[in-house]
Amino acid sequence: MPTRASHLPHYVERTALQKLRDTPGLLAPHLMPAGPKTLSKMVEKTWIALPAGSLVRYCITPEGEAALKAKIPMPRNAQTPPADTLR
């Protein structure tokens, strides 16, 4: 399977972004399965941020919202054929 583009979140990143979209200001333990390394990478990608004055609570950024909404490309051979070709 080809490597996913870096601007598209993988499963663990998507899970954390979805949790933060629903409940901003979560502590790192509530973002599991994302661990410290994943969270630091997400901060580097500017998908999440630590608000001013907070050292432990994360929030999703507009870039994180965009990454979460980005369309995930499907391999050509995995696409379903048009309904009129199925018999």
Steps between C-alpha positions, in 0.01 A plus 500: 500500500641842412592741776234759577586860414618699802215752466247220563458376856537129568264303725650605835528866397141499368375355828671776701374773263144369521514495880633856508236619254230363730662611828766774477755525777558131567795372698751273324378179674152561354645500147610138511605308294704808402813506711751777570690449173183512288375809684832681451489418127145635483615822670783525242244458220294778672195270519478543877627763740553566866302818575684786670543429868432127461778246505285187493167570323484475122259657253446442128612777263345606168777301328398195705137547393612517136713185539205320656273601211756424227389239252692174527591378151403146417718278281349464155454124531316536834225722361155352450400479134200709392164344586401462134795262442398264782272212395 
